[in-house]
Amino acid sequence: MLNPDDAALVATQVGRPAAPPSRRIALDLYSGTGNATAAFRTAANWCVVTVDNVCDASRRPAVLADARRLPIEGRIDFLWASPPCTEFSDANARVPSVDRRPSLEHIFATLDAVRRLRPRFWILENVRGAIPFLGIPVQKIGPWCLWGYFPPITVTAELAAHRKKPFRSAVARATVPNALSRAVYQAVETYWDFPRLLDMRSMRRHRHVARATAAGLPFTAADDGR
């Protein structure tokens, strides 16, 4: 088993930087081309460890492994996972949507990685066809549905209008654009020092006021810190 620092050292074998103690570690599961964490990779305070079970001309993971048997332990700072979407995708015409019975094994593998590695923020990305099985996503940006625990991501017009081209290869369709990677990175950096995400919701005070009023209790400024 590798701990995150060891995994970062493994990453140097494929041109990735090692992570000294002052740098945060991002883990990119089912990394594919690695574009999802491209913005983290260019940041001086982050080291990215990509994990995939395929290594070819377009995919060169730092750790060649099956995420269902992830050889990494310890604690990381951010996790991104893009499990295979073929079981959920509307583009999979061989399986009618009403007959789909996905195994969800890659989803469970992602959730197990979150449980074991305890990232500060994490995102599971997949297609809209996964919604009946995973529930309403935390945020939907163009064709990308995002579940997990992460701060609000600023949606640009470019991302909102993005459409995946159906006649491109599966790898090309699954590639996360640089604009989304930058937006995720900016959100993580902006809210990194918030002790909990609830603190940044604009309706938080109003919700506490309504709850106190319904209970017939006074609401004071001190209550706003609960």
Contacts in CASP RR format, 6 or more apart in sequence:
PFRMAT RR
TARGET T0000
AUTHOR 0000-0000-0000
METHOD contacts of the structure
MODEL  1
MLNPDDAALVATQVGRPAAPPSRRIALDLYSGTGNATAAFRTAANWCVVT
VDNVCDASRRPAVLADARRLPIEGRIDFLWASPPCTEFSDANARVPSVDR
RPSLEHIFATLDAVRRLRPRFWILENVRGAIPFLGIPVQKIGPWCLWGYF
PPITVTAELAAHRKKPFRSAVARATVPNALSRAVYQAVETYWDFPRLLDM
RSMRRHRHVARATAAGLPFTAADDGR
1 71 0 8 1.000
1 72 0 8 1.000
1 73 0 8 1.000
2 10 0 8 1.000
2 63 0 8 1.000
2 71 0 8 1.000
2 72 0 8 1.000
2 73 0 8 1.000
3 72 0 8 1.000
3 73 0 8 1.000
3 74 0 8 1.000
4 19 0 8 1.000
4 25 0 8 1.000
4 27 0 8 1.000
4 49 0 8 1.000
4 72 0 8 1.000
4 74 0 8 1.000
4 75 0 8 1.000
4 76 0 8 1.000
4 117 0 8 1.000
5 18 0 8 1.000
5 19 0 8 1.000
5 25 0 8 1.000
7 25 0 8 1.000
7 27 0 8 1.000
7 49 0 8 1.000
7 62 0 8 1.000
7 63 0 8 1.000
7 72 0 8 1.000
8 16 0 8 1.000
8 17 0 8 1.000
8 18 0 8 1.000
8 19 0 8 1.000
8 25 0 8 1.000
8 47 0 8 1.000
8 49 0 8 1.000
8 62 0 8 1.000
9 18 0 8 1.000
10 49 0 8 1.000
10 62 0 8 1.000
10 63 0 8 1.000
11 17 0 8 1.000
11 18 0 8 1.000
11 47 0 8 1.000
11 48 0 8 1.000
11 49 0 8 1.000
11 50 0 8 1.000
11 62 0 8 1.000
11 63 0 8 1.000
12 18 0 8 1.000
13 62 0 8 1.000
14 60 0 8 1.000
14 61 0 8 1.000
14 62 0 8 1.000
16 41 0 8 1.000
16 47 0 8 1.000
16 48 0 8 1.000
16 49 0 8 1.000
16 50 0 8 1.000
16 62 0 8 1.000
17 47 0 8 1.000
18 47 0 8 1.000
19 25 0 8 1.000
19 47 0 8 1.000
22 45 0 8 1.000
23 44 0 8 1.000
23 45 0 8 1.000
23 46 0 8 1.000
23 47 0 8 1.000
24 45 0 8 1.000
24 46 0 8 1.000
24 47 0 8 1.000
24 77 0 8 1.000
24 78 0 8 1.000
25 46 0 8 1.000
25 47 0 8 1.000
25 48 0 8 1.000
25 49 0 8 1.000
25 76 0 8 1.000
25 77 0 8 1.000
25 78 0 8 1.000
26 37 0 8 1.000
26 40 0 8 1.000
26 46 0 8 1.000
26 47 0 8 1.000
26 48 0 8 1.000
26 49 0 8 1.000
26 76 0 8 1.000
26 77 0 8 1.000
26 78 0 8 1.000
26 79 0 8 1.000
26 80 0 8 1.000
27 48 0 8 1.000
27 49 0 8 1.000
27 51 0 8 1.000
27 72 0 8 1.000
27 76 0 8 1.000
27 78 0 8 1.000
27 79 0 8 1.000
27 80 0 8 1.000
27 113 0 8 1.000
27 117 0 8 1.000
27 119 0 8 1.000
28 34 0 8 1.000
28 36 0 8 1.000
28 37 0 8 1.000
28 48 0 8 1.000
28 49 0 8 1.000
28 50 0 8 1.000
28 51 0 8 1.000
28 80 0 8 1.000
28 81 0 8 1.000
29 51 0 8 1.000
29 67 0 8 1.000
29 70 0 8 1.000
29 79 0 8 1.000
29 80 0 8 1.000
29 81 0 8 1.000
29 82 0 8 1.000
29 83 0 8 1.000
29 109 0 8 1.000
29 110 0 8 1.000
29 113 0 8 1.000
30 51 0 8 1.000
30 52 0 8 1.000
30 67 0 8 1.000
30 81 0 8 1.000
30 82 0 8 1.000
30 83 0 8 1.000
30 84 0 8 1.000
30 106 0 8 1.000
31 37 0 8 1.000
31 50 0 8 1.000
31 51 0 8 1.000
31 52 0 8 1.000
31 59 0 8 1.000
31 61 0 8 1.000
31 82 0 8 1.000
32 50 0 8 1.000
32 52 0 8 1.000
32 54 0 8 1.000
32 58 0 8 1.000
32 59 0 8 1.000
32 61 0 8 1.000
32 82 0 8 1.000
32 171 0 8 1.000
32 174 0 8 1.000
32 175 0 8 1.000
33 58 0 8 1.000
33 59 0 8 1.000
33 171 0 8 1.000
33 175 0 8 1.000
34 50 0 8 1.000
34 59 0 8 1.000
34 176 0 8 1.000
35 175 0 8 1.000
35 176 0 8 1.000
35 177 0 8 1.000
35 178 0 8 1.000
35 181 0 8 1.000
36 80 0 8 1.000
36 82 0 8 1.000
36 125 0 8 1.000
36 176 0 8 1.000
36 180 0 8 1.000
36 181 0 8 1.000
36 184 0 8 1.000
37 48 0 8 1.000
37 50 0 8 1.000
37 80 0 8 1.000
37 181 0 8 1.000
38 178 0 8 1.000
38 181 0 8 1.000
39 178 0 8 1.000
39 181 0 8 1.000
39 182 0 8 1.000
39 184 0 8 1.000
39 185 0 8 1.000
39 186 0 8 1.000
40 46 0 8 1.000
40 48 0 8 1.000
40 78 0 8 1.000
40 181 0 8 1.000
40 185 0 8 1.000
41 48 0 8 1.000
43 185 0 8 1.000
43 189 0 8 1.000
46 77 0 8 1.000
46 78 0 8 1.000
48 62 0 8 1.000
49 62 0 8 1.000
49 63 0 8 1.000
49 72 0 8 1.000
49 76 0 8 1.000
50 60 0 8 1.000
50 61 0 8 1.000
50 62 0 8 1.000
50 63 0 8 1.000
51 61 0 8 1.000
51 62 0 8 1.000
51 63 0 8 1.000
51 65 0 8 1.000
51 67 0 8 1.000
51 70 0 8 1.000
51 72 0 8 1.000
52 59 0 8 1.000
52 61 0 8 1.000
52 64 0 8 1.000
52 65 0 8 1.000
53 64 0 8 1.000
53 65 0 8 1.000
53 66 0 8 1.000
53 67 0 8 1.000
54 61 0 8 1.000
55 61 0 8 1.000
55 64 0 8 1.000
58 171 0 8 1.000
59 171 0 8 1.000
63 71 0 8 1.000
63 72 0 8 1.000
65 71 0 8 1.000
67 81 0 8 1.000
67 83 0 8 1.000
67 106 0 8 1.000
67 109 0 8 1.000
67 110 0 8 1.000
67 113 0 8 1.000
68 105 0 8 1.000
68 106 0 8 1.000
68 109 0 8 1.000
70 109 0 8 1.000
70 112 0 8 1.000
70 113 0 8 1.000
70 116 0 8 1.000
72 117 0 8 1.000
73 116 0 8 1.000
73 117 0 8 1.000
74 116 0 8 1.000
74 117 0 8 1.000
75 117 0 8 1.000
75 118 0 8 1.000
75 119 0 8 1.000
76 117 0 8 1.000
76 118 0 8 1.000
76 119 0 8 1.000
77 119 0 8 1.000
77 120 0 8 1.000
77 121 0 8 1.000
78 119 0 8 1.000
78 120 0 8 1.000
78 121 0 8 1.000
78 122 0 8 1.000
78 188 0 8 1.000
79 110 0 8 1.000
79 113 0 8 1.000
79 114 0 8 1.000
79 117 0 8 1.000
79 119 0 8 1.000
79 121 0 8 1.000
79 122 0 8 1.000
79 123 0 8 1.000
80 122 0 8 1.000
80 123 0 8 1.000
80 125 0 8 1.000
80 184 0 8 1.000
81 110 0 8 1.000
81 113 0 8 1.000
81 122 0 8 1.000
81 123 0 8 1.000
81 124 0 8 1.000
81 125 0 8 1.000
82 125 0 8 1.000
82 126 0 8 1.000
82 174 0 8 1.000
82 176 0 8 1.000
83 106 0 8 1.000
83 107 0 8 1.000
83 109 0 8 1.000
83 110 0 8 1.000
83 124 0 8 1.000
83 126 0 8 1.000
84 106 0 8 1.000
85 126 0 8 1.000
85 127 0 8 1.000
85 129 0 8 1.000
85 130 0 8 1.000
85 174 0 8 1.000
86 92 0 8 1.000
86 170 0 8 1.000
87 95 0 8 1.000
87 100 0 8 1.000
87 102 0 8 1.000
87 103 0 8 1.000
88 100 0 8 1.000
88 102 0 8 1.000
88 126 0 8 1.000
88 127 0 8 1.000
88 129 0 8 1.000
88 130 0 8 1.000
88 133 0 8 1.000
89 127 0 8 1.000
89 129 0 8 1.000
90 97 0 8 1.000
90 127 0 8 1.000
90 128 0 8 1.000
90 129 0 8 1.000
91 166 0 8 1.000
91 173 0 8 1.000
97 129 0 8 1.000
102 130 0 8 1.000
102 133 0 8 1.000
104 133 0 8 1.000
107 124 0 8 1.000
107 133 0 8 1.000
107 134 0 8 1.000
110 124 0 8 1.000
111 124 0 8 1.000
114 122 0 8 1.000
120 192 0 8 1.000
121 149 0 8 1.000
121 150 0 8 1.000
121 151 0 8 1.000
121 188 0 8 1.000
122 148 0 8 1.000
122 149 0 8 1.000
122 150 0 8 1.000
123 146 0 8 1.000
123 147 0 8 1.000
123 148 0 8 1.000
123 150 0 8 1.000
123 184 0 8 1.000
124 134 0 8 1.000
124 146 0 8 1.000
124 147 0 8 1.000
124 148 0 8 1.000
125 144 0 8 1.000
125 145 0 8 1.000
125 146 0 8 1.000
125 147 0 8 1.000
125 176 0 8 1.000
126 134 0 8 1.000
126 145 0 8 1.000
126 147 0 8 1.000
127 143 0 8 1.000
127 145 0 8 1.000
128 140 0 8 1.000
128 143 0 8 1.000
128 145 0 8 1.000
129 145 0 8 1.000
130 145 0 8 1.000
131 137 0 8 1.000
131 145 0 8 1.000
134 145 0 8 1.000
134 147 0 8 1.000
135 147 0 8 1.000
137 145 0 8 1.000
137 146 0 8 1.000
137 147 0 8 1.000
138 146 0 8 1.000
138 147 0 8 1.000
138 148 0 8 1.000
138 149 0 8 1.000
138 150 0 8 1.000
139 146 0 8 1.000
139 150 0 8 1.000
139 152 0 8 1.000
139 153 0 8 1.000
140 146 0 8 1.000
141 153 0 8 1.000
141 155 0 8 1.000
141 159 0 8 1.000
141 160 0 8 1.000
141 180 0 8 1.000
141 183 0 8 1.000
142 155 0 8 1.000
142 159 0 8 1.000
142 160 0 8 1.000
142 161 0 8 1.000
142 162 0 8 1.000
143 162 0 8 1.000
143 163 0 8 1.000
143 164 0 8 1.000
144 176 0 8 1.000
144 180 0 8 1.000
146 153 0 8 1.000
149 197 0 8 1.000
150 184 0 8 1.000
150 187 0 8 1.000
150 188 0 8 1.000
151 187 0 8 1.000
151 188 0 8 1.000
151 190 0 8 1.000
151 191 0 8 1.000
151 194 0 8 1.000
151 197 0 8 1.000
151 200 0 8 1.000
152 187 0 8 1.000
152 200 0 8 1.000
153 183 0 8 1.000
153 184 0 8 1.000
153 187 0 8 1.000
154 183 0 8 1.000
154 186 0 8 1.000
154 187 0 8 1.000
155 183 0 8 1.000
156 179 0 8 1.000
156 183 0 8 1.000
158 179 0 8 1.000
159 177 0 8 1.000
159 179 0 8 1.000
159 180 0 8 1.000
159 183 0 8 1.000
162 177 0 8 1.000
164 173 0 8 1.000
165 172 0 8 1.000
165 173 0 8 1.000
166 173 0 8 1.000
191 197 0 8 1.000
191 200 0 8 1.000
194 200 0 8 1.000
198 204 0 8 1.000
204 224 0 8 1.000
205 224 0 8 1.000
208 219 0 8 1.000
208 223 0 8 1.000
208 224 0 8 1.000
208 226 0 8 1.000
209 219 0 8 1.000
212 218 0 8 1.000
212 219 0 8 1.000
212 223 0 8 1.000
213 219 0 8 1.000
END
